[in-house]
Amino acid sequence: MTQGTTYLELSEDSGSAHKFYEVTVAGTVVDIRYGRIGTDGSRQTSTFPTIEKAEAAAAKKIGEKVRKGYAPSVMGARAARSITRRAVVSAPSTARATAPVLWRFRTASSAFGIHIDGDRCWVGNQSGDVYSLGHDGQVLSRFSLPDGVKCLVADDFWIYAGCDDGSVYDLSGKIPHAAYRIDEDVDIYWLDIHEGVLAVSDAGGRLVVIDHEEEHQWSRNSPGTGAWMVRGDAEAIYHGHSAGVTAYAADGGREIWNTKTPGSVLFGWQESDHVYAGTGRHVVHKIAKADGRALAEYRCDTAVYSCATAPDGRYVFAGDSASSVYCFAADGTRLWKLGTGCGSALSMQYRDERLYVVTTDGSLACIDAAEPAIAAAQGGVVPTVLDVKASAALPVATPATVVATTTVAGSGTVVECIDDHGRVRVRVVGAGFQSGWNVQFPRDMRVVGARYVVEEVHEASRGFYRVRGEIKRLV
């Protein structure tokens, strides 16, 4: 390839591939833009010592794509592929009483994403808004992502938002940045992250596993479709789909067991020794991680949209399609059923005697699940709900299009972008670090030869480093 731009597309009308690849050579700089057709995609820029090496590298990239079926195309000739939105219905509750909701925050759009930790409550909705709140309901921060948020997951310090634009955004800093880019042929349904390894379930029942460098590790096609459940730990990844739950070894993807369920799995939860699968046939199933044995059932009155447990499965909670939430004893005995007052719970989490739910009407609601509060609610006595409002002056953080710069490292750690045998990697600069370990770092920011200052660097057990907080380019 000589100087200029080459634009390629791969689109199969009967398949799922629908993506573009653009290579621009300007002097010694090669700029690559790639992604789902109809989006701006992701960008990767590399600088080479000579014009000849830049042109040779670009030609190699183009040749690789052509061999995979890409062909020269006219930009804009094809429309963007539609993204699956989870279609849910929510009927009025048939419960005789309403749950004791302490506070409620309305996000204005149906919400699937939730994460509750010791400091904050997180909610993400289908408009791409992610908010964090204190446990008292005070709104602390807001992020605006390019597309709908299907789920929020935590991996140690890090909070990630799975977005319908095909990216997984790291929300651990003031500005969100794309930590993972998922292949365009994956129609994302749900995801989970464990020690930097991302597992993605999709519309066709496929499970795709990606490492910290966004490089494909392995994938499997489970027996069913519509995979709304994926949970992972150090030993295995548990994949819930229309035919049940399948466990695969985390290292390599060998199938460990497959457990059928009477209905499609619509949500999943995990504890240290068990996974819990909520189904469209009104039941939450408790399944042993070791061998896939079905150990208990928790029966609701309509389809189960979400489930969660108290630590070690002492209590099991569920949310149904009729705006009710349930609590069961570990053996399956139903203890109570109450209406939410704000739609059906699409995701939920229990912490410190409170049940947090995000619902079809876009609410994040905090329910007092302590026994006295539940007993009072069953008798018709509930607290006055605090309707939380976000301040109009609350800053809105969006993914940065330009990397901030700094001239000093200060108390931060310096990392450098290098060309490692044709692959753009990031390594920590300075003593006291493993010289051969790579740094998990946003691909959109990588420029060979550039140095960056990061707030914190943490060692991962799998032999790489992870950054936390703000990233600035050192100039």
N, C-alpha and C positions, 0 to 999 in steps of 0.2 A: 504494500500500500504506500502511496505517496502522500503528500500533504492534502488535507481536506477532510470531508466527513463521509462516512459510509453508514447507511441506515438499513438494518435488517429486521425482519419480523418472522415469528413462528406462530401460526394460528391454525388450529385444526377444528373445523366446524363441528365435527362429531366428538371431539375430545376436549380435554381441559386446558391444553397449552394455548396461551394467548398472550404472547409477550414480544417485546422489542429489544434490540441491542444496537446502540449507536456508538461509533468510534470516530473521534475527531483528533487529527494530528496537526499541531501548530508548532513548527520548529521542533524542539526537543521534548515538548509536552504532549502526552497522550491522555485525552479525556474520554472516559467511557461512561455512557449513561444507559441504564437498563431497567426493565421493570414490566409491569402489567400494561398492556396497550390501553391508552386513554388516560394514563397517569403521568406525572412528571418523572416518576421512577427514582432510582438511586444513582449517585454519581461517584466515580472513582478517578482520581487524577494521579498520574505518575510522570516524573521528569527523568530523562535519560541523559547520559553524558554527551551523546552526539545525535544529530538528526537521523543518521543511518540506523542507529540502534532503536530510536523511537519508532521509525517506520517499520522496522523488522518486527518489533514487539506488537505493533498494531496489526500487521499482516497475520501474525500467528494467532492472535485473538479472533480475528475475522474467520480465518480458516477453520478454527475449532468450532465456531458457531455454524458455519455452512455445513460442516460434516454432520452436525446434529439436526439439520433440516431447516435452518434459517435461510431466508432468501431476501434479496434486495426488494425494498418496498417503498411506497410513497407514504410519508408520515401523514396520519389523519384519515387515511382511506378506510380504516376499520374502526368501528366503535368499541368503546371499552366493554369488557365482559362484565355482566352483572354479578353482584356479590350476594350470596345467600343471607337473607335476614331471618332470624328465628321468628317464625310466625306463631304467636301464642294467643290463646283466648283466656279470658278471666271472667268467671261467673261470680255472682254474689255468694257470700259465705252462707252455709247452712248451719253454722255453729250457733248455739243459743246465746253466747256471750262474746264480747269483744276483748281482745288481748289488752293488757295494761301497757300501752305505748307511752313511754316517758317523753320522747321527742321524735320529731319527724322532719326531714329535710326533703323538699321536692325539687328534683333536678330538671323537670319539665320534659323528660323523654324516658321511655322505657329503659330500665336499668338491669344489667346482668352482672356487672363487675362489683365485687366486694372484697375487701380485706380489712381485718381488724387486728391491730397489734397493741402493744402496751401503751403507745403514745397516741395513736390516731385511728380514725375510722375512714376508710377509703370507699368511694363509690364511682363507678364509671357507667355512662349511659350510651344509647345508640346514636346520640348526636355528636359523640366524640369528647364530651365533657368529663373530666375527672376532678373530683373534689376530695379534699381531706378535711376532716372535722375532729375536734377534740371529743372525748367521751361525754362531755357535757352538751354536745351538739353545736358548739361554736365552729363556724366555718373558718378554716385556717389558710387554705390555698386552693387554687384552681388551675387546671391545665386544659388546654384546648388542642385536641389531636385532629389529624386530617379526616378521620372517618370514625365510624361507630366502634365503641369499645365492647368486646364480647366478654372479656374476663380480666381480672386483676389477680396477680399471683406474687408471692413473696419468696425470695431465696436468700435466707440470712438477712443481711442489711438491706437488700435491694427490693424495690417494688417495681413490677413490670406490668404494663398494660398491653394486652393483645388487641391490635387495631385492624379494622377491615381493609386498611390500605396495604396490608401485607407486612407490616412492621410490628416489632415488639419494642415498645419504648421504655427506657429506664427513667423512672421518676424520682430517683434518689437525690437529684440536684435541683437547683432552682429552675433550670431549663431542661425540658425533656429531650433526650436524643435516642435515635434508633440503635438499640443494642443488637438486634437480630433482624435480618431480612429473610422472609420466607418465600420460597419459589412461587412463581406466578401460577403454576398449575395446582397449587394447594388451596382449596376453598376452605379457609380456616373455620372450624367450629369451636374448638376449645384448645387450651394449651396448659402446660405445667413446666416448671423449671426446677431442677435439682442439681446443686453444685455446678451451675453454669451450663448444664446440658438441657436443651430445649426439646420437649416432646409436643408434637402438634397432631391433633386429630381433625379429620376433614369430612366433607359431605359424603364422600364415597365409602367411608369406613376405613380409610387408610390411616396409618400411624407413621409419622415421619420424625426422625430424631436427628438433631443438629447440634454440633458442638459449639464451644465458645468462639471459634473463628468463623461461625456461620457455615461450616462445611458439613455436608451431608454424611451422616454416620451409617444409618440403615433405615429401611422402611419396611412395613408389612401391611398386607391387606387382610383385615380381620373378616370373619364370616358374615358380618352384617354391614349396614350402611348407616349414614346419619350419626356419626360418632360424637356425642355430646359430652363424653367423659374421658378424661385422661388424668391420671395421677401417677406420680413417680417417687421412688425412694432409691437408696443405694443399690438395692438388689434387683428391682424390676420396675416395669412400667405397666400400669393397669388401664386397659383400653375398653371403654364401655360403648356399645353400639346397638343396632336394632335386634341383634340375636343374643346379646348377653354381654359378658365381660371376659376378656382374654388377657392373660398375663404374659409378658415377654421379658426375657432377661435383659437387664439394662446394658450389659456388655455384649453386643452382637445381635440381639433380637431373637434368640431362640425361644420358641413358644414353650412356656412352662405348664400352663393349664388353660382350659377354656370352659367356662361355666355358662350354660344357657339360662336365660330368664324368660318368664312367660310373656313379658312385654318389652318394648324398646327402652333402653336405658336413656334417661333424659338428664341425669345429673349424677355426679359421683363425689364421694368424700373418702378420706382415708385417716386411719389411726395407725399406730406402730405395727399392729399385727393383723389388721382387718381393713377391707374396703367396704364401702356402703354404696349401693347402686339404687337410685330411685327410678321407677319405671312408669310407663304409661298405663300399666295395669294396676295402678293404685298401691303398689307395694314398694317398700325399701328393703333390699336384700342385704344381709350381712354375710360377707364371704371371707374365708380365711386366706390370707396372703400366701401362706406356705404351700397349700395344695388345692385351693379353689373350692373347698367344701362350703356349701350353703349352711350357715349356722343358725340364722334366725330371720324372721320376717316381721315387718312393721306395716300393718295394713291401714291405709287411709281410705277415704270415701270417694275420691276421684284421682285423676292422674297426678303423679308426684313430679313437681317441677324442680324441687330442690331438697337437700337434706344436709344435716350436720350432726355432730355429736358433742357431748361434754367430754372432757379428757378421759381417754381409755374406754369410751363408749358407755359410760355410766348411764347417760340418757341419750336417746336418739330423737332428733327433731326432723320434721318434714314440713314442706309447704306444698299445697295442692293447687289445682287449676280453678278452684272455687274460693279463692281468697281466704283460706284457712291455714293455720299452723297447728302442728301436733307435737306432743311430747310423749315418748314411750320409755318404759323401763328397758333395761338391757335384754330381758327375755322376750320382749315383744308386747308386753302388756301396755295398752293405751292408757295414759294418765290424764291427758286432757286434749281438747280441741277448742280453738278460739278463732274468731275472725280477726283479720289484720286491720280492717278499716281503711286500707289503702291499696287494695288489689292483691294479686297473687304473688307470692314470694318466688322470684326467679333464681335467687342465690341467697345463701344465709351463712351465718357463722355465730357460734356461741362463745362467750368469754365472760368470766367472772359474774355468773348468774344473770347475764343479759343475753338475749337472743337478738342479733342484728339481721335485718332482712332488707333486700332491695327488690322492688316490685314493678309490676306492669304499669303502674301510673308514674313511675320514675322516682319513687320515694326511697330514701334510706331511713328506716325506722328502727328505733331502739326499744325493745320490749323487755320489761322487768320480768325475768323468768324465775325469780325466787319464789319459794312455796307460799309465803304469806300473800304476795301480790297476786299470784295465780288463783289462790283460794278466794281472795276478795273479788277478782274479776269474774270468777264463776258465779259469784253471788250478785253480780251486777254493779260492783263498785270498782271504778277505774279512775286513775289520775287524769287531770286535765292535760291534754297533749300540748306540749310546747312546739309550735310550728316555727321552725328555724328559718331565718332568711339570710341570704348572703349579702354582704355589704356591696353597694354599687361601686365602691372604691376599691374592691378587692382586685389586685392585679391578676391578669390572665397570662399564664406562661404558655408559649407555643414553641414547637420545635424550631431551633435556630437554623437559618439558611446561611449564615456567615459565622465562622468560628471567631469568638472573641480573642483578643491578643493581649499579651503582657510582655514587659521587658525584663521582669525579675521573677525568679522562682519563688522567693519568699520562703514560707514554711512548706510549700508543696513539693511534690516529687516530679522530677523531669523524666519523660519517656521520649523515645526517638523512633521515627518511622523508617524502616529499612527495606531494601529489596533482598529477600531471602530466596535465592535460586528461582526468581520469577514470581514469587509470592510476596505481597506487601504485608510486612509484619511490624509489630510494635514491641520494643524491648525497653526495660528500665535502664536509665543511665546512672552510673555511680556504684559505689561499693555497697556491700551488704545485701545484694540481691543475686538470685540465680541468673547467671549470664545467658543461659540458653533458653530461659522460659519466655514465652510470649505473653503479651498483655492483651486481655480482652478489651477491644477498643473499637469505637464506631467506624465502620468502613467509609462512610461518607466524609469523614474528617482526615483520612489517611493520605498524606502526601510524602512520597519518598524523600528523605533527607530533612524533613521538618521535625522540630522538637516541640513538645507540649508540656504544660504544667498541669498536674492533676492534684486535687486536694488530698486524696488518700489512695494508697495501693494496698490491697489485701492479697495474701497468699491463698490460693485455692488448693484443695486436697488432690486435685487431678493434675497438678503440675503446671499451673499457669497463674498469672496475676489478674486481679480484677480492680478496676478503678471505681471510686465512689466520689460523688460530688461534681463540682464544676470542672470543666476542661477548657484550657486556654492555650493558644499557640504562642510559643516563645519566639519573639522577634528581636 
